Amino acid sequence: MSESILKKAISFCNENHHRLTFPRLNVLKIIASSKKPIKAYEILEQLSKIIKHPNPPTAYRAIDFWKKHNFIHRIESLNAYYICESDHLHNGGQFIICNDCGTVIETHLCKLPAAFKNTIKKNMFTLTNWNLEINGICKKCS
């Protein structure tokens, strides 16, 4: 886990009076150390190497905590989680996903494109968060 993510998490929890529990910290470390998006059961499997017989809700509560506070993203099409690589926290993101090797790249275009904003406004929809996923084949696999 990179030191910057750890520092950001510790600082965030201290400033906002959130408990940085052992399971929360370890779930964040597991997700951050994964080179590819990681599924919840894989997180639980790795957590069981650190915590004796963790219950699934323990992992899911930690995942929900970090997702709610924008430290991780859920890659919907893969049903997996990925560390936010942006230097700031945001409520949406775009991802380019290789169909062959599974590599995920966060594009860091953290503002929703104008065409989407206009459609949302036109339909009087209140946006809470968003993900845009683009699938294809990366340079290494093509």
N, C-alpha and C positions, 0 to 999 in steps of 0.2 A: 504494500500500500504506500502510495507516495506520501511524503511528509506534508505536502501542501493540503491534501485532502484530509489527512488526520488533523492537522492544525485548524482547518476550516470547520471540521465537525466539532472539535473540542470547543472552539471559540463560539460557534453557533449555539451549542447546548448551554454553555455558561451564560452567554448574553441573554438567552431566551428562557432561562430557568428550566431547561429540559434535562432529564436524567440521562446521562451517558452510561447506560447499563453495559455489563459485560456482553450479553447477547447482541445488543445493538452495535457495539463497537466491532465485535467479531463478524457479524453479518456484513457490515460495511467493508471490513478488511477482505472478506471472502469475495465480495462483488468487485472491489477495486483491484484485487490481484488476478482476477480472471481476464485472460486475453480476449475472450469472446463473451457475448451475453450468456448468462448462467440462469438455469431454471431453478425454481424454488426447491424442488426435491434435491437438486445437486447442492444447493446452499445448505439444506438441512443435513445432507450426507457429510459435507465438510465440517459443519458445525458440530456434528456428533464426534468428531475427532478431538474437539476442544472441550465440549460440554458433554458429560455423561448422560446419555438418553434424552436429548432435547425433544420436547414435544413440538409437533408441527406448528401450533399457534405461536410458540416462542419465535420461530423463524419468520412467520408471516407478520407478526406484530412489528418486528424489527424492519422487515422489508417495507411495510406500510409506513412506518415512521420516516425512513429515509426517502421514500418516494414522495410522501406528503410535503416534505421540506426540500424537495428538488435536488437531493444529493445523488439520486439514481433515477434512471429512466426505465420504463417498461417498454420493451420492444414487442409491440402487440402481435405482429405476425409470427414471432418466434416464441411467444409466451415466456419471455425471459427478461432478465434485468441486467442493466449495464450502468457503469459508473458515469456520472456526468463529468465530462472532460472540460467543460467551460470554466473560465476563471471567475465566473459569477453564477449565481443561482437564477433560474428562469423557469417559467411555467410551460414551456413548449420547446419542441426541437424537431429537427429534420435528421433523418438517418439514411445513409446509403448502405445497403446490405447486399453482400455477395451471395448469390444462390449456391455457388459451389463450395467455397471454403468457410462461409459463415462470418467473414470479417464484417464488422460494423464500423462505420465512420460517422461520427456526429459532426454535422456541417457547421454548427455554431451560428447559423442564421436565426437568431433568437426572436426576431420579430416576425409576426405572421404577415405573409404577402398581402398587398393591398386588395387583390381580387377576392381573397378569402374574407378579409375584413369587411369589404363592401357587401358580400353575400350575407354575412352574419348580421350586419346592421340592417340591411334590407328586410331580413326575415325576423327582426326583433329578437334575436337569439342572444343570450348572455353566455359568453365564453368563459370557461373556468380553466381549462388547460387543453393542450393539443399535441399531437404527434403527426409527423408526415414521414412515411417510410417509402423509400424508392429501392426496388430490387433490381439487380442486374448481375453482371459478371465483372470482377475486378481485373486489373491489369495482369496480376500474377496468374490468374486462372484462364485468361483468354488466350 
